[in-house]
Amino acid sequence: MSRKFDKSKLPSRHITEGPKSAAHRAFFYAMGVSRQAVSRPIVGVATTWNETAPCNITLRRQAQAAKAGVDEAGGTPREFTTITVTDGIAMGHQGMKSSLVSRDVIADSVELTMRGHSYDALVGIAGCDKSLPGMMMALVRLNVPGVFLYGGSILPGRFRGKDVTIMDVYEYYGKLNEGSVTEEDLAEIEAVACPSGGSCGGQFTANTMACVSEAIGLALPALRRRAGGLRIPRRVRRGLGHLRHGPDREEPPPARHRHPQGDGERGDGGGGDRRLDQRGLHLPAIAHEAGIDFDLSAVAEVFKRTPYIADLKPGGRYVAKDLFEVGGVPIVLKALLEGGYLHGDCMTVTGRTLAENLADVRFPTEQDVVVPTSAPLSPTGGVVGLNGNLAPEGAIVKVAGLSRLRHVGPARCFDTEEEAMKAIVSRDYRSGDVIVIRYEGPKGGPGMREMLAVTSQIYGQGKGEEVALITDGRFSGATRGFCIGHVGPEAAVGGPIALLRDGDQVTVDAASGELSVALSDAELAERRKSWAPRSHDYQAGVLWKYAVTVGPAYQGAVTHPGGAAETHCFADI
């Protein structure tokens, strides 16, 4: 399609326009790009394709569709890839230290590729837990016209007449150690749990962040994504950016600045799914890229006032495929909008507001995957913020599906996940204990590991309702049980969690929002005198670099000053 674009204010003018760009154009010609194509807007099509896991394996094919859309609309697509670390394979060993770090590496590498080649716009395609927020962070940071596309969910597995997800496999390992299943049972379920390409099938981190991408307007409505590539050149010509103003806009969209992350909170399953790490970490990190202050306490406030309306695994009955079949994310957003929980005037990547996007969506009444806000599964979200002398910077606890909201018991302290796992597998703990896993925060890990292997072991042993687990690390989207994460300040910087000793009486009260230990300020101060920082094993390389740059978990575990510190915008170079 032949269209004329004025590139005088686009970044690619530095590599395609005038005699000074002759050498740059020569590189394009070497790749078979025509003179006409070079004169168009240059659109980066970034994916996290790789062969590490089913979450990513389909993304190369989706990139080709996006490139065709860009070309049809008059742009010139240039595909590139970046890394991912797949939590399901990294889980339960030292590899998990790389997971959260990868989110920021993804954002950084996409930024560097876009900056280095002066691309005008970006289609970002991702499919695994940290790659979704990483790609969204890059889109917001760069502030060029762009669209986020989700790679899609895996189909549920079928095991003995029931839908299963990868969570069931982890829990079967716990049941094996407990003696209620055999190795043959475990082999049978692991062979059928993941039957296709795509991200984990429950409402775990990837599917939740995909919902968020629609709620905050970075992604096209789910049933219209095949047109994703077609949107980009139009947005280049119109100058639409993201959370901040883009090129040729005198002012940013005011509705966007007012409440972008609050809508994201509410849109990922009606505030009631069980995600800890992505809402407590990733939304503050995305907001940080836009210079917006949105931390863990703000996340918790949204939890309090948003109903739980989507009955999805891990604590619910249904998987992502079931949600898609009854109407997908748009019906969740429609229910929340009609209930007064979303700001319909937010501008989205369609060039229309959220309310306009949802105008033709009809909430289906003959289904029970998603319920209306007038009859929620519970009146508040499934995660509660905690504070107290054990967590001055806060913590979060998962309460959806729990039969009790208060736990008081003696601390059982472990300085690594491995130490805790060894004790749990050998059943060296008691009902009523508060299992403490510390020095696993962003700095202390380094990398803030997820504890799915530990929690699945406890749940598989039938003790998920009998013990509590607290950590300065984080939990997987598939975690179940009485689990408290993101305890801050973390142990590595001398937070109170570092001062706990076996037998200290710990109180977790999700009803009142308390996380405390029965020690006076004087006793904690006395213990602090003998505390010394604990050295980790990563004194070089990327994990060392992460440990010395990463901020606290309650601010999103970010590694740079963010949009508030910017003095210029990439789109305006």
Residue, then its C-alpha position, 0 to 999 in steps of 0.5 A: m500500500s502506497r502512502k506518504f508519510d511526513k518523517s520530519k518528526l519521526p525517529s527514523r529520519h535519522i537513518t532513512e532521510g537525506p544524503k547523510s543516511a546513505a550508508h544506513r540505507a545501504f544496510f536496509y538494501a542488503m536485507g532486501v528492503s526496497r527504497q520505497a519501504v525505507s521511506r515508510p515509518i519503521v516499525g519494530v516488531a519485538t517478540t520473546w520467541n524462543e524454545t524454552a517453553p510452550c509460552n513462547i513457541t508460537l510467537r514467531r508465527q504471530a510476529q509474521a502476522a503482525k508484520a503483514g499487518v504493518d506492511e499492509a497499513g503502509g509501514t515497514p516492519r523490522e522483527f527482533t527478539t529478546i530473551t525470556v526466562t520461563d518460570g515453570i522451568a526455572m521454578g524450585h531451584q537457583g534458576m528462579k533467581s533469573s526470573l524477575v531480573s529478566r523482566d527488566v532485561i527484556a524492557d532494557s533490551v527492547e529499549l536499546t534496539m529501538r533507540g539504536h535503530s531509531y524505529d518509529a513505533l513498536v508492536g510488542i508480542a510476549g507470552c510468559d510471566k515476566s515477558l508481558p510486563g517487561m514488554m509493556m514497560a518498554l512500550v511505556r518507557l519509549n512512549v512511541p506509538g505501539v500495541f501490545l499483543y499477547g501470545g495466548s493461553i495454552l489449552p487445559g490438559r485433561f486428566r481422568g475426566k477433569d481439566v488440569t493445569i501445570m499447578d496440578v502437576y506441582e501439587y501432585y509432587g507434594k501428594l507423592n511425598e505425602g503418599s497419596v499418589t504414586e510415581e505412575d500417577l505423577a507420570e500420567i498427569e505430567a504427560v497431559a497437563c500441557p497439551s499445546g503451545g501457549s501460556c499456563g492455562g489458569q489465571f496465573t501471571a501471564n493470563t492476568m497480565a494479558c488482562v491488565s494489558e487490555a484494561i490499561g489500554l495497551a492491547l487491542p480488545a481480545l477478539r480484534r487482535r488480528a488487526g494489531g499490526l494495522r493500527i501502528p502506521r495510523r498511530v504514527r501519523r496521528g502521533l498517539g503515544h501511551l501513558r505520556h504524550g507522544p510526538d505531535r501532541e501538545e498535552p497527554p491524555p488527562a484521563r490516562h494520567r489520572h488512573p491508568q494503574g487503578d484500571g489495570e488492577r480492576g481489569d485482571g479478573g475483577g480484582g479477585d484473582r490470586r495474583l501476587d507478584q504481577r499486581g504487587l510488582h509489575l503494575p507499580a513498575i509499569a507506572h514507574e515507567a510513566g513517572i506515576d507513583f503507584d506502589l504496593s499500598a495503592v495496590a492494596e487499596v484497590f483490592k479493598r474496593t473491587p469485587y471478585i467476579a471471575d471464577l478462575k483457577p488457581g482458587g476457582r473452577y475455570v481456566a482461561k479457555d473457559l473465559f474466552e469461550v464466554g466472551g473473554v476479557p471484554i465481558v469482565l471489563k464490561a461488568l466492571l464498567e457497568g458497576g462503576y469500577l472503571h474509568g470509561d474515558c481512558m484512551t486506548v490503542t484503538g484510538r477510542t476510549l475504553a467505554e467506546n471499545l466496550a459499547d457493543v459488548r453484551f454481558p452473557t447471563e447464561q454462564d457462571v465463569v464471570v458474574p456481575t458486580s451486583a452479585p460478586l463471588s466476594p465483595t473484595g479482591g482475593v489479596v489483602g495488604l498487611n502492615g505491622n512491626l514485621a512489615p513496615e513497608g508492607a506485605i500481601v496475603k492471598v485470602a481468596g478461597l481460605s477458610r480463615l483469615r487469621h493465623v497466630g503461631p511460632a516462627r520456623c525460620f529458614d534463610t533460603e528456599e532450599e533449606a525450607m524445601k528440605a524441611i518441608v519434604s521431610r515433614d519437619y514442621r508442625s501444624g500451626d507453624v509460621i514458616v519464614i523464608r527470608y533473604e529471598g527478596p530482590k537484593g537478597g536472593p538476588g532476584m526475589r524467587e517465587m515459592l511455588a515449589v514450596t507452597s505446592q509441596i505444603y498443599g500437596q501434603g494437605k497442610g495448606e490450611e494448617v500453616a502459614l508461610i511468610t517471605d520477602g520473596r514472592f509467590s507464583g500466580a498458581t500458589r494456594g494456601f495461607c501465603i504472605g509475600h513481599v515482606g518489606p524491608e527485606a532481610a538483606v537490608g536488615g528488615p525485621i524479618a531478618l531479626l526473627r528467631d525460631g519460636d517467635q510468635v507471629t500474627v497474620d490477620a488478613a481481616s485487620g491487615e496486621l503482620s506482626v511479631a510479639l516483640s517490642d521495639a526495644e527487643l527488635a532494636e537489641r537484636r539489630k545490634s548483632w545482625a550482620p548482612r548476609s552475603h549471597d553467592y552472586q558477586a559478579g555478573v547480571l545477578w550482582k548488577y541487579a542486586v546493586t541497582v534494584g529498589p524495594a519490592y513495594q515500589g515494583a523492584v525497579t532498577h532505574p529512576g523512571g519516567a519522572a526523572e526523564t529530561h527528554c523522550f525517545a520519540d522526540i529525538 
